Amino acid sequence: MRVTQGKPWTVGPAVRFGVALAWVLGVAGSAGAQDRPPTVVVMPFTTEGRSVDTTALQGGADRMVLELNKLLWADSTVRWLVYRSRQRPQDPRTGFVVAPLYSVIGAVRGGPEDSVWVRVQLVAVQTMDLVLRDSAPGRLGEEADRAPRIARRVVAALHAHARRPRAARADSVPDEAVTLVSRATLDADRGDTVSAVTALRQALIVAPRWTVPCAMLRKLRPGEPCP
């Protein structure tokens, strides 16, 4: 993975196995036709850290996702896609399944009382480039106030990355490896760890320099070295 904006940043579980979003890559083999406008989907945010009220913390994460979705849906310069659990992203205007070029992933970490730390990452789905990282302190209930700044940064970074020549973004990943990672994620989601691990090992043979299957394999089988 390559960070294309700012300093290298630790990629947390939301990108490593929550790269479980990688299963949508099964329909993202060819991105050229989608370059205008770029497609983007917001994945569910996770919660981190200790909190007196975990329900309230999850509510804050859900509200942040809702606010970002509303802002991106209203932005005519991007093609916003709706995400529903265990379904491929869809264009809400047509109902068609569409492959996202970019995904917004985030987490809300709880702090003392109602304080939180919001972390957002923008990922180029095909290459798993980390295009943008953003984080800021806040409080529960302030999601509507903080979302516009995050959305503006996401859109600006998305367009800056999309304008770059494809050869300059990252090494392309073979479609076969992408399909295998997609299959592995679905298998893991169903609890079939054996099939998931087999598919990930095959993906590493096809694309040995791709970091995504290696990270997923280590998540499923801690301590197992990548081939």
mmCIF file of the C-alpha atoms, coordinates in Angstrom:
data_MODEL
# 
_entry.id   MODEL 
# 
loop_
_atom_site.group_PDB 
_atom_site.id 
_atom_site.type_symbol 
_atom_site.label_atom_id 
_atom_site.label_alt_id 
_atom_site.label_comp_id 
_atom_site.label_asym_id 
_atom_site.label_entity_id 
_atom_site.label_seq_id 
_atom_site.pdbx_PDB_ins_code 
_atom_site.Cartn_x 
_atom_site.Cartn_y 
_atom_site.Cartn_z 
_atom_site.occupancy 
_atom_site.B_iso_or_equiv 
_atom_site.pdbx_formal_charge 
_atom_site.auth_seq_id 
_atom_site.auth_comp_id 
_atom_site.auth_asym_id 
_atom_site.auth_atom_id 
_atom_site.pdbx_PDB_model_num 
ATOM 1   C CA . MET A 1 1   ? 0.000   0.000   0.000   1.00 0.00 ? 1   MET A CA 1 
ATOM 2   C CA . ARG A 1 2   ? 1.190   3.476   -0.751  1.00 0.00 ? 2   ARG A CA 1 
ATOM 3   C CA . VAL A 1 3   ? 0.153   6.675   0.999   1.00 0.00 ? 3   VAL A CA 1 
ATOM 4   C CA . THR A 1 4   ? -0.372  9.249   -1.716  1.00 0.00 ? 4   THR A CA 1 
ATOM 5   C CA . GLN A 1 5   ? -1.008  12.283  0.457   1.00 0.00 ? 5   GLN A CA 1 
ATOM 6   C CA . GLY A 1 6   ? 0.779   13.283  3.637   1.00 0.00 ? 6   GLY A CA 1 
ATOM 7   C CA . LYS A 1 7   ? 3.069   11.203  5.829   1.00 0.00 ? 7   LYS A CA 1 
ATOM 8   C CA . PRO A 1 8   ? 2.839   7.414   6.119   1.00 0.00 ? 8   PRO A CA 1 
ATOM 9   C CA . TRP A 1 9   ? 0.095   6.525   8.548   1.00 0.00 ? 9   TRP A CA 1 
ATOM 10  C CA . THR A 1 10  ? -0.681  3.368   10.423  1.00 0.00 ? 10  THR A CA 1 
ATOM 11  C CA . VAL A 1 11  ? -3.477  1.543   8.634   1.00 0.00 ? 11  VAL A CA 1 
ATOM 12  C CA . GLY A 1 12  ? -5.865  0.158   11.214  1.00 0.00 ? 12  GLY A CA 1 
ATOM 13  C CA . PRO A 1 13  ? -8.216  -2.830  11.124  1.00 0.00 ? 13  PRO A CA 1 
ATOM 14  C CA . ALA A 1 14  ? -10.816 -0.828  9.223   1.00 0.00 ? 14  ALA A CA 1 
ATOM 15  C CA . VAL A 1 15  ? -8.534  -0.896  6.180   1.00 0.00 ? 15  VAL A CA 1 
ATOM 16  C CA . ARG A 1 16  ? -6.695  -4.163  6.764   1.00 0.00 ? 16  ARG A CA 1 
ATOM 17  C CA . PHE A 1 17  ? -9.591  -6.575  7.121   1.00 0.00 ? 17  PHE A CA 1 
ATOM 18  C CA . GLY A 1 18  ? -12.310 -4.000  6.899   1.00 0.00 ? 18  GLY A CA 1 
ATOM 19  C CA . VAL A 1 19  ? -10.659 -3.961  3.525   1.00 0.00 ? 19  VAL A CA 1 
ATOM 20  C CA . ALA A 1 20  ? -13.366 -6.511  3.542   1.00 0.00 ? 20  ALA A CA 1 
ATOM 21  C CA . LEU A 1 21  ? -14.678 -3.814  1.310   1.00 0.00 ? 21  LEU A CA 1 
ATOM 22  C CA . ALA A 1 22  ? -12.255 -5.428  -1.119  1.00 0.00 ? 22  ALA A CA 1 
ATOM 23  C CA . TRP A 1 23  ? -14.940 -7.956  -1.974  1.00 0.00 ? 23  TRP A CA 1 
ATOM 24  C CA . VAL A 1 24  ? -16.649 -5.294  -4.029  1.00 0.00 ? 24  VAL A CA 1 
ATOM 25  C CA . LEU A 1 25  ? -13.619 -5.436  -6.283  1.00 0.00 ? 25  LEU A CA 1 
ATOM 26  C CA . GLY A 1 26  ? -15.167 -8.473  -7.878  1.00 0.00 ? 26  GLY A CA 1 
ATOM 27  C CA . VAL A 1 27  ? -17.036 -6.057  -10.139 1.00 0.00 ? 27  VAL A CA 1 
ATOM 28  C CA . ALA A 1 28  ? -14.278 -3.458  -10.367 1.00 0.00 ? 28  ALA A CA 1 
ATOM 29  C CA . GLY A 1 29  ? -12.004 -5.027  -12.923 1.00 0.00 ? 29  GLY A CA 1 
ATOM 30  C CA . SER A 1 30  ? -12.157 -2.091  -15.318 1.00 0.00 ? 30  SER A CA 1 
ATOM 31  C CA . ALA A 1 31  ? -12.234 1.403   -13.876 1.00 0.00 ? 31  ALA A CA 1 
ATOM 32  C CA . GLY A 1 32  ? -11.630 3.453   -16.988 1.00 0.00 ? 32  GLY A CA 1 
ATOM 33  C CA . ALA A 1 33  ? -15.305 3.951   -17.798 1.00 0.00 ? 33  ALA A CA 1 
ATOM 34  C CA . GLN A 1 34  ? -15.992 5.301   -14.323 1.00 0.00 ? 34  GLN A CA 1 
ATOM 35  C CA . ASP A 1 35  ? -13.332 7.995   -14.180 1.00 0.00 ? 35  ASP A CA 1 
ATOM 36  C CA . ARG A 1 36  ? -15.966 10.739  -14.661 1.00 0.00 ? 36  ARG A CA 1 
ATOM 37  C CA . PRO A 1 37  ? -17.398 11.270  -12.204 1.00 0.00 ? 37  PRO A CA 1 
ATOM 38  C CA . PRO A 1 38  ? -15.490 9.109   -9.724  1.00 0.00 ? 38  PRO A CA 1 
ATOM 39  C CA . THR A 1 39  ? -17.616 6.628   -7.798  1.00 0.00 ? 39  THR A CA 1 
ATOM 40  C CA . VAL A 1 40  ? -17.386 6.658   -4.000  1.00 0.00 ? 40  VAL A CA 1 
ATOM 41  C CA . VAL A 1 41  ? -19.000 4.673   -1.197  1.00 0.00 ? 41  VAL A CA 1 
ATOM 42  C CA . VAL A 1 42  ? -18.992 5.295   2.552   1.00 0.00 ? 42  VAL A CA 1 
ATOM 43  C CA . MET A 1 43  ? -18.507 2.133   4.604   1.00 0.00 ? 43  MET A CA 1 
ATOM 44  C CA . PRO A 1 44  ? -19.888 1.746   8.154   1.00 0.00 ? 44  PRO A CA 1 
ATOM 45  C CA . PHE A 1 45  ? -17.620 3.348   10.746  1.00 0.00 ? 45  PHE A CA 1 
ATOM 46  C CA . THR A 1 46  ? -16.229 1.253   13.562  1.00 0.00 ? 46  THR A CA 1 
ATOM 47  C CA . THR A 1 47  ? -15.856 2.251   17.208  1.00 0.00 ? 47  THR A CA 1 
ATOM 48  C CA . GLU A 1 48  ? -12.667 2.057   19.224  1.00 0.00 ? 48  GLU A CA 1 
ATOM 49  C CA . GLY A 1 49  ? -11.474 2.578   22.763  1.00 0.00 ? 49  GLY A CA 1 
ATOM 50  C CA . ARG A 1 50  ? -13.385 2.496   25.975  1.00 0.00 ? 50  ARG A CA 1 
ATOM 51  C CA . SER A 1 51  ? -16.587 4.394   26.440  1.00 0.00 ? 51  SER A CA 1 
ATOM 52  C CA . VAL A 1 52  ? -19.044 4.638   29.281  1.00 0.00 ? 52  VAL A CA 1 
ATOM 53  C CA . ASP A 1 53  ? -21.891 4.284   26.796  1.00 0.00 ? 53  ASP A CA 1 
ATOM 54  C CA . THR A 1 54  ? -20.974 2.068   23.854  1.00 0.00 ? 54  THR A CA 1 
ATOM 55  C CA . THR A 1 55  ? -24.456 2.489   22.389  1.00 0.00 ? 55  THR A CA 1 
ATOM 56  C CA . ALA A 1 56  ? -23.995 6.255   22.279  1.00 0.00 ? 56  ALA A CA 1 
ATOM 57  C CA . LEU A 1 57  ? -20.564 5.846   20.709  1.00 0.00 ? 57  LEU A CA 1 
ATOM 58  C CA . GLN A 1 58  ? -21.958 3.606   17.975  1.00 0.00 ? 58  GLN A CA 1 
ATOM 59  C CA . GLY A 1 59  ? -24.762 6.105   17.478  1.00 0.00 ? 59  GLY A CA 1 
ATOM 60  C CA . GLY A 1 60  ? -22.181 8.829   16.909  1.00 0.00 ? 60  GLY A CA 1 
ATOM 61  C CA . ALA A 1 61  ? -20.377 6.686   14.346  1.00 0.00 ? 61  ALA A CA 1 
ATOM 62  C CA . ASP A 1 62  ? -23.642 5.951   12.533  1.00 0.00 ? 62  ASP A CA 1 
ATOM 63  C CA . ARG A 1 63  ? -24.599 9.627   12.501  1.00 0.00 ? 63  ARG A CA 1 
ATOM 64  C CA . MET A 1 64  ? -21.241 10.595  11.020  1.00 0.00 ? 64  MET A CA 1 
ATOM 65  C CA . VAL A 1 65  ? -21.754 8.077   8.217   1.00 0.00 ? 65  VAL A CA 1 
ATOM 66  C CA . LEU A 1 66  ? -25.266 9.424   7.635   1.00 0.00 ? 66  LEU A CA 1 
ATOM 67  C CA . GLU A 1 67  ? -24.043 13.015  7.431   1.00 0.00 ? 67  GLU A CA 1 
ATOM 68  C CA . LEU A 1 68  ? -21.202 12.131  5.044   1.00 0.00 ? 68  LEU A CA 1 
ATOM 69  C CA . ASN A 1 69  ? -23.594 10.174  2.856   1.00 0.00 ? 69  ASN A CA 1 
ATOM 70  C CA . LYS A 1 70  ? -25.960 13.137  2.616   1.00 0.00 ? 70  LYS A CA 1 
ATOM 71  C CA . LEU A 1 71  ? -23.153 15.510  1.680   1.00 0.00 ? 71  LEU A CA 1 
ATOM 72  C CA . LEU A 1 72  ? -21.599 13.225  -0.926  1.00 0.00 ? 72  LEU A CA 1 
ATOM 73  C CA . TRP A 1 73  ? -25.007 12.417  -2.415  1.00 0.00 ? 73  TRP A CA 1 
ATOM 74  C CA . ALA A 1 74  ? -25.604 16.165  -2.882  1.00 0.00 ? 74  ALA A CA 1 
ATOM 75  C CA . ASP A 1 75  ? -22.206 16.711  -4.546  1.00 0.00 ? 75  ASP A CA 1 
ATOM 76  C CA . SER A 1 76  ? -22.656 16.545  -8.316  1.00 0.00 ? 76  SER A CA 1 
ATOM 77  C CA . THR A 1 77  ? -18.914 16.139  -8.920  1.00 0.00 ? 77  THR A CA 1 
ATOM 78  C CA . VAL A 1 78  ? -18.904 12.573  -7.559  1.00 0.00 ? 78  VAL A CA 1 
ATOM 79  C CA . ARG A 1 79  ? -21.114 9.565   -8.138  1.00 0.00 ? 79  ARG A CA 1 
ATOM 80  C CA . TRP A 1 80  ? -22.209 8.545   -4.660  1.00 0.00 ? 80  TRP A CA 1 
ATOM 81  C CA . LEU A 1 81  ? -23.101 4.903   -4.089  1.00 0.00 ? 81  LEU A CA 1 
ATOM 82  C CA . VAL A 1 82  ? -25.220 3.473   -1.311  1.00 0.00 ? 82  VAL A CA 1 
ATOM 83  C CA . TYR A 1 83  ? -23.839 0.662   0.821   1.00 0.00 ? 83  TYR A CA 1 
ATOM 84  C CA . ARG A 1 84  ? -25.968 -1.992  2.493   1.00 0.00 ? 84  ARG A CA 1 
ATOM 85  C CA . SER A 1 85  ? -24.548 -4.794  4.597   1.00 0.00 ? 85  SER A CA 1 
ATOM 86  C CA . ARG A 1 86  ? -23.421 -7.840  2.586   1.00 0.00 ? 86  ARG A CA 1 
ATOM 87  C CA . GLN A 1 87  ? -24.491 -6.258  -0.688  1.00 0.00 ? 87  GLN A CA 1 
ATOM 88  C CA . ARG A 1 88  ? -22.445 -4.683  -3.431  1.00 0.00 ? 88  ARG A CA 1 
ATOM 89  C CA . PRO A 1 89  ? -22.689 -0.879  -3.614  1.00 0.00 ? 89  PRO A CA 1 
ATOM 90  C CA . GLN A 1 90  ? -25.504 0.446   -5.780  1.00 0.00 ? 90  GLN A CA 1 
ATOM 91  C CA . ASP A 1 91  ? -26.327 3.654   -7.580  1.00 0.00 ? 91  ASP A CA 1 
ATOM 92  C CA . PRO A 1 92  ? -29.435 4.853   -5.713  1.00 0.00 ? 92  PRO A CA 1 
ATOM 93  C CA . ARG A 1 93  ? -30.708 6.626   -8.814  1.00 0.00 ? 93  ARG A CA 1 
ATOM 94  C CA . THR A 1 94  ? -30.748 3.503   -10.988 1.00 0.00 ? 94  THR A CA 1 
ATOM 95  C CA . GLY A 1 95  ? -30.581 0.620   -8.536  1.00 0.00 ? 95  GLY A CA 1 
ATOM 96  C CA . PHE A 1 96  ? -27.690 -0.873  -10.532 1.00 0.00 ? 96  PHE A CA 1 
ATOM 97  C CA . VAL A 1 97  ? -24.686 -2.459  -8.852  1.00 0.00 ? 97  VAL A CA 1 
ATOM 98  C CA . VAL A 1 98  ? -21.684 -0.195  -9.495  1.00 0.00 ? 98  VAL A CA 1 
ATOM 99  C CA . ALA A 1 99  ? -18.032 -0.728  -8.624  1.00 0.00 ? 99  ALA A CA 1 
ATOM 100 C CA . PRO A 1 100 ? -16.677 2.057   -6.415  1.00 0.00 ? 100 PRO A CA 1 
ATOM 101 C CA . LEU A 1 101 ? -13.330 3.558   -7.303  1.00 0.00 ? 101 LEU A CA 1 
ATOM 102 C CA . TYR A 1 102 ? -13.027 5.083   -3.828  1.00 0.00 ? 102 TYR A CA 1 
ATOM 103 C CA . SER A 1 103 ? -14.185 4.107   -0.370  1.00 0.00 ? 103 SER A CA 1 
ATOM 104 C CA . VAL A 1 104 ? -14.451 6.179   2.799   1.00 0.00 ? 104 VAL A CA 1 
ATOM 105 C CA . ILE A 1 105 ? -13.584 4.188   5.921   1.00 0.00 ? 105 ILE A CA 1 
ATOM 106 C CA . GLY A 1 106 ? -13.591 5.555   9.431   1.00 0.00 ? 106 GLY A CA 1 
ATOM 107 C CA . ALA A 1 107 ? -13.644 4.977   13.152  1.00 0.00 ? 107 ALA A CA 1 
ATOM 108 C CA . VAL A 1 108 ? -14.815 6.872   16.208  1.00 0.00 ? 108 VAL A CA 1 
ATOM 109 C CA . ARG A 1 109 ? -12.712 6.444   19.332  1.00 0.00 ? 109 ARG A CA 1 
ATOM 110 C CA . GLY A 1 110 ? -14.372 7.182   22.639  1.00 0.00 ? 110 GLY A CA 1 
ATOM 111 C CA . GLY A 1 111 ? -12.751 9.364   25.271  1.00 0.00 ? 111 GLY A CA 1 
ATOM 112 C CA . PRO A 1 112 ? -13.666 10.800  28.662  1.00 0.00 ? 112 PRO A CA 1 
ATOM 113 C CA . GLU A 1 113 ? -17.336 11.697  29.042  1.00 0.00 ? 113 GLU A CA 1 
ATOM 114 C CA . ASP A 1 114 ? -18.725 12.546  25.584  1.00 0.00 ? 114 ASP A CA 1 
ATOM 115 C CA . SER A 1 115 ? -15.420 13.375  23.887  1.00 0.00 ? 115 SER A CA 1 
ATOM 116 C CA . VAL A 1 116 ? -14.447 11.413  20.794  1.00 0.00 ? 116 VAL A CA 1 
ATOM 117 C CA . TRP A 1 117 ? -11.711 11.252  18.177  1.00 0.00 ? 117 TRP A CA 1 
ATOM 118 C CA . VAL A 1 118 ? -12.922 10.807  14.609  1.00 0.00 ? 118 VAL A CA 1 
ATOM 119 C CA . ARG A 1 119 ? -10.579 9.151   12.113  1.00 0.00 ? 119 ARG A CA 1 
ATOM 120 C CA . VAL A 1 120 ? -11.364 8.998   8.398   1.00 0.00 ? 120 VAL A CA 1 
ATOM 121 C CA . GLN A 1 121 ? -9.483  7.379   5.525   1.00 0.00 ? 121 GLN A CA 1 
ATOM 122 C CA . LEU A 1 122 ? -10.104 7.555   1.772   1.00 0.00 ? 122 LEU A CA 1 
ATOM 123 C CA . VAL A 1 123 ? -8.949  4.453   -0.086  1.00 0.00 ? 123 VAL A CA 1 
ATOM 124 C CA . ALA A 1 124 ? -8.558  3.900   -3.830  1.00 0.00 ? 124 ALA A CA 1 
ATOM 125 C CA . VAL A 1 125 ? -10.338 0.549   -4.000  1.00 0.00 ? 125 VAL A CA 1 
ATOM 126 C CA . GLN A 1 126 ? -8.572  -1.085  -6.942  1.00 0.00 ? 126 GLN A CA 1 
ATOM 127 C CA . THR A 1 127 ? -5.047  -0.410  -5.734  1.00 0.00 ? 127 THR A CA 1 
ATOM 128 C CA . MET A 1 128 ? -5.694  0.002   -1.988  1.00 0.00 ? 128 MET A CA 1 
ATOM 129 C CA . ASP A 1 129 ? -3.775  3.277   -2.093  1.00 0.00 ? 129 ASP A CA 1 
ATOM 130 C CA . LEU A 1 130 ? -4.399  5.308   1.046   1.00 0.00 ? 130 LEU A CA 1 
ATOM 131 C CA . VAL A 1 131 ? -5.344  8.590   -0.630  1.00 0.00 ? 131 VAL A CA 1 
ATOM 132 C CA . LEU A 1 132 ? -6.306  10.648  2.413   1.00 0.00 ? 132 LEU A CA 1 
ATOM 133 C CA . ARG A 1 133 ? -6.148  10.410  6.162   1.00 0.00 ? 133 ARG A CA 1 
ATOM 134 C CA . ASP A 1 134 ? -7.937  12.820  8.435   1.00 0.00 ? 134 ASP A CA 1 
ATOM 135 C CA . SER A 1 135 ? -8.585  12.887  12.149  1.00 0.00 ? 135 SER A CA 1 
ATOM 136 C CA . ALA A 1 136 ? -9.970  15.383  14.604  1.00 0.00 ? 136 ALA A CA 1 
ATOM 137 C CA . PRO A 1 137 ? -11.307 15.582  18.162  1.00 0.00 ? 137 PRO A CA 1 
ATOM 138 C CA . GLY A 1 138 ? -14.965 16.265  18.808  1.00 0.00 ? 138 GLY A CA 1 
ATOM 139 C CA . ARG A 1 139 ? -17.953 15.438  20.954  1.00 0.00 ? 139 ARG A CA 1 
ATOM 140 C CA . LEU A 1 140 ? -20.926 13.192  20.489  1.00 0.00 ? 140 LEU A CA 1 
ATOM 141 C CA . GLY A 1 141 ? -23.779 15.106  18.891  1.00 0.00 ? 141 GLY A CA 1 
ATOM 142 C CA . GLU A 1 142 ? -21.498 17.332  16.792  1.00 0.00 ? 142 GLU A CA 1 
ATOM 143 C CA . GLU A 1 143 ? -21.467 15.046  13.762  1.00 0.00 ? 143 GLU A CA 1 
ATOM 144 C CA . ALA A 1 144 ? -23.506 17.398  11.553  1.00 0.00 ? 144 ALA A CA 1 
ATOM 145 C CA . ASP A 1 145 ? -21.081 20.231  12.328  1.00 0.00 ? 145 ASP A CA 1 
ATOM 146 C CA . ARG A 1 146 ? -17.927 18.243  11.610  1.00 0.00 ? 146 ARG A CA 1 
ATOM 147 C CA . ALA A 1 147 ? -19.039 16.237  8.578   1.00 0.00 ? 147 ALA A CA 1 
ATOM 148 C CA . PRO A 1 148 ? -18.884 19.108  6.015   1.00 0.00 ? 148 PRO A CA 1 
ATOM 149 C CA . ARG A 1 149 ? -15.150 19.686  6.551   1.00 0.00 ? 149 ARG A CA 1 
ATOM 150 C CA . ILE A 1 150 ? -14.454 15.969  6.245   1.00 0.00 ? 150 ILE A CA 1 
ATOM 151 C CA . ALA A 1 151 ? -16.586 15.696  3.104   1.00 0.00 ? 151 ALA A CA 1 
ATOM 152 C CA . ARG A 1 152 ? -14.771 18.639  1.481   1.00 0.00 ? 152 ARG A CA 1 
ATOM 153 C CA . ARG A 1 153 ? -11.391 17.051  2.171   1.00 0.00 ? 153 ARG A CA 1 
ATOM 154 C CA . VAL A 1 154 ? -12.574 13.701  0.847   1.00 0.00 ? 154 VAL A CA 1 
ATOM 155 C CA . VAL A 1 155 ? -13.881 15.183  -2.403  1.00 0.00 ? 155 VAL A CA 1 
ATOM 156 C CA . ALA A 1 156 ? -10.769 17.313  -2.947  1.00 0.00 ? 156 ALA A CA 1 
ATOM 157 C CA . ALA A 1 157 ? -8.416  14.367  -2.364  1.00 0.00 ? 157 ALA A CA 1 
ATOM 158 C CA . LEU A 1 158 ? -10.548 12.071  -4.495  1.00 0.00 ? 158 LEU A CA 1 
ATOM 159 C CA . HIS A 1 159 ? -10.448 14.395  -7.491  1.00 0.00 ? 159 HIS A CA 1 
ATOM 160 C CA . ALA A 1 160 ? -6.729  15.084  -7.086  1.00 0.00 ? 160 ALA A CA 1 
ATOM 161 C CA . HIS A 1 161 ? -6.018  11.354  -7.127  1.00 0.00 ? 161 HIS A CA 1 
ATOM 162 C CA . ALA A 1 162 ? -8.415  10.648  -10.008 1.00 0.00 ? 162 ALA A CA 1 
ATOM 163 C CA . ARG A 1 163 ? -6.708  13.273  -12.187 1.00 0.00 ? 163 ARG A CA 1 
ATOM 164 C CA . ARG A 1 164 ? -3.333  11.562  -11.921 1.00 0.00 ? 164 ARG A CA 1 
ATOM 165 C CA . PRO A 1 165 ? -2.276  9.311   -14.798 1.00 0.00 ? 165 PRO A CA 1 
ATOM 166 C CA . ARG A 1 166 ? -3.207  5.739   -13.977 1.00 0.00 ? 166 ARG A CA 1 
ATOM 167 C CA . ALA A 1 167 ? 0.399   4.616   -14.352 1.00 0.00 ? 167 ALA A CA 1 
ATOM 168 C CA . ALA A 1 168 ? 1.418   7.084   -11.649 1.00 0.00 ? 168 ALA A CA 1 
ATOM 169 C CA . ARG A 1 169 ? -1.108  5.910   -9.064  1.00 0.00 ? 169 ARG A CA 1 
ATOM 170 C CA . ALA A 1 170 ? 0.109   2.436   -8.189  1.00 0.00 ? 170 ALA A CA 1 
ATOM 171 C CA . ASP A 1 171 ? 1.037   -0.849  -9.743  1.00 0.00 ? 171 ASP A CA 1 
ATOM 172 C CA . SER A 1 172 ? -2.048  -2.465  -11.221 1.00 0.00 ? 172 SER A CA 1 
ATOM 173 C CA . VAL A 1 173 ? -3.388  -5.587  -9.516  1.00 0.00 ? 173 VAL A CA 1 
ATOM 174 C CA . PRO A 1 174 ? -4.236  -8.561  -11.751 1.00 0.00 ? 174 PRO A CA 1 
ATOM 175 C CA . ASP A 1 175 ? -7.966  -9.168  -12.066 1.00 0.00 ? 175 ASP A CA 1 
ATOM 176 C CA . GLU A 1 176 ? -7.480  -12.799 -10.972 1.00 0.00 ? 176 GLU A CA 1 
ATOM 177 C CA . ALA A 1 177 ? -5.997  -11.690 -7.647  1.00 0.00 ? 177 ALA A CA 1 
ATOM 178 C CA . VAL A 1 178 ? -8.807  -9.191  -7.133  1.00 0.00 ? 178 VAL A CA 1 
ATOM 179 C CA . THR A 1 179 ? -11.406 -11.903 -7.739  1.00 0.00 ? 179 THR A CA 1 
ATOM 180 C CA . LEU A 1 180 ? -9.673  -14.251 -5.284  1.00 0.00 ? 180 LEU A CA 1 
ATOM 181 C CA . VAL A 1 181 ? -9.632  -11.590 -2.557  1.00 0.00 ? 181 VAL A CA 1 
ATOM 182 C CA . SER A 1 182 ? -13.293 -10.904 -3.238  1.00 0.00 ? 182 SER A CA 1 
ATOM 183 C CA . ARG A 1 183 ? -14.081 -14.598 -2.866  1.00 0.00 ? 183 ARG A CA 1 
ATOM 184 C CA . ALA A 1 184 ? -11.987 -14.866 0.307   1.00 0.00 ? 184 ALA A CA 1 
ATOM 185 C CA . THR A 1 185 ? -13.813 -11.962 1.931   1.00 0.00 ? 185 THR A CA 1 
ATOM 186 C CA . LEU A 1 186 ? -17.213 -13.482 1.222   1.00 0.00 ? 186 LEU A CA 1 
ATOM 187 C CA . ASP A 1 187 ? -16.016 -16.866 2.533   1.00 0.00 ? 187 ASP A CA 1 
ATOM 188 C CA . ALA A 1 188 ? -14.702 -15.246 5.709   1.00 0.00 ? 188 ALA A CA 1 
ATOM 189 C CA . ASP A 1 189 ? -17.965 -13.364 6.154   1.00 0.00 ? 189 ASP A CA 1 
ATOM 190 C CA . ARG A 1 190 ? -19.800 -16.709 6.029   1.00 0.00 ? 190 ARG A CA 1 
ATOM 191 C CA . GLY A 1 191 ? -17.405 -18.243 8.543   1.00 0.00 ? 191 GLY A CA 1 
ATOM 192 C CA . ASP A 1 192 ? -15.636 -20.503 6.033   1.00 0.00 ? 192 ASP A CA 1 
ATOM 193 C CA . THR A 1 193 ? -12.093 -19.725 7.131   1.00 0.00 ? 193 THR A CA 1 
ATOM 194 C CA . VAL A 1 194 ? -10.513 -22.674 5.309   1.00 0.00 ? 194 VAL A CA 1 
ATOM 195 C CA . SER A 1 195 ? -11.820 -21.562 1.902   1.00 0.00 ? 195 SER A CA 1 
ATOM 196 C CA . ALA A 1 196 ? -10.927 -17.942 2.639   1.00 0.00 ? 196 ALA A CA 1 
ATOM 197 C CA . VAL A 1 197 ? -7.337  -18.818 3.532   1.00 0.00 ? 197 VAL A CA 1 
ATOM 198 C CA . THR A 1 198 ? -6.985  -20.965 0.407   1.00 0.00 ? 198 THR A CA 1 
ATOM 199 C CA . ALA A 1 199 ? -8.195  -18.125 -1.824  1.00 0.00 ? 199 ALA A CA 1 
ATOM 200 C CA . LEU A 1 200 ? -5.860  -15.634 -0.134  1.00 0.00 ? 200 LEU A CA 1 
ATOM 201 C CA . ARG A 1 201 ? -2.859  -17.910 -0.632  1.00 0.00 ? 201 ARG A CA 1 
ATOM 202 C CA . GLN A 1 202 ? -3.751  -18.209 -4.300  1.00 0.00 ? 202 GLN A CA 1 
ATOM 203 C CA . ALA A 1 203 ? -4.065  -14.426 -4.560  1.00 0.00 ? 203 ALA A CA 1 
ATOM 204 C CA . LEU A 1 204 ? -0.575  -14.011 -3.131  1.00 0.00 ? 204 LEU A CA 1 
ATOM 205 C CA . ILE A 1 205 ? 0.813   -16.364 -5.763  1.00 0.00 ? 205 ILE A CA 1 
ATOM 206 C CA . VAL A 1 206 ? -0.824  -14.293 -8.514  1.00 0.00 ? 206 VAL A CA 1 
ATOM 207 C CA . ALA A 1 207 ? 0.086   -10.911 -6.979  1.00 0.00 ? 207 ALA A CA 1 
ATOM 208 C CA . PRO A 1 208 ? 2.920   -11.470 -4.467  1.00 0.00 ? 208 PRO A CA 1 
ATOM 209 C CA . ARG A 1 209 ? 3.521   -7.731  -3.953  1.00 0.00 ? 209 ARG A CA 1 
ATOM 210 C CA . TRP A 1 210 ? -0.116  -6.882  -3.184  1.00 0.00 ? 210 TRP A CA 1 
ATOM 211 C CA . THR A 1 211 ? -0.390  -6.195  0.548   1.00 0.00 ? 211 THR A CA 1 
ATOM 212 C CA . VAL A 1 212 ? -4.142  -6.701  0.932   1.00 0.00 ? 212 VAL A CA 1 
ATOM 213 C CA . PRO A 1 213 ? -4.316  -10.536 0.797   1.00 0.00 ? 213 PRO A CA 1 
ATOM 214 C CA . CYS A 1 214 ? -1.292  -10.762 3.091   1.00 0.00 ? 214 CYS A CA 1 
ATOM 215 C CA . ALA A 1 215 ? -2.948  -8.531  5.697   1.00 0.00 ? 215 ALA A CA 1 
ATOM 216 C CA . MET A 1 216 ? -6.201  -10.474 5.475   1.00 0.00 ? 216 MET A CA 1 
ATOM 217 C CA . LEU A 1 217 ? -4.360  -13.793 5.788   1.00 0.00 ? 217 LEU A CA 1 
ATOM 218 C CA . ARG A 1 218 ? -2.583  -12.627 8.937   1.00 0.00 ? 218 ARG A CA 1 
ATOM 219 C CA . LYS A 1 219 ? -5.915  -11.521 10.362  1.00 0.00 ? 219 LYS A CA 1 
ATOM 220 C CA . LEU A 1 220 ? -7.473  -14.942 9.758   1.00 0.00 ? 220 LEU A CA 1 
ATOM 221 C CA . ARG A 1 221 ? -4.369  -16.935 10.706  1.00 0.00 ? 221 ARG A CA 1 
ATOM 222 C CA . PRO A 1 222 ? -2.274  -14.851 13.158  1.00 0.00 ? 222 PRO A CA 1 
ATOM 223 C CA . GLY A 1 223 ? 1.383   -15.685 12.966  1.00 0.00 ? 223 GLY A CA 1 
ATOM 224 C CA . GLU A 1 224 ? 1.199   -17.351 9.560   1.00 0.00 ? 224 GLU A CA 1 
ATOM 225 C CA . PRO A 1 225 ? 3.841   -15.858 7.241   1.00 0.00 ? 225 PRO A CA 1 
ATOM 226 C CA . CYS A 1 226 ? 2.844   -14.699 3.822   1.00 0.00 ? 226 CYS A CA 1 
ATOM 227 C CA . PRO A 1 227 ? 4.297   -16.800 0.968   1.00 0.00 ? 227 PRO A CA 1 
# 
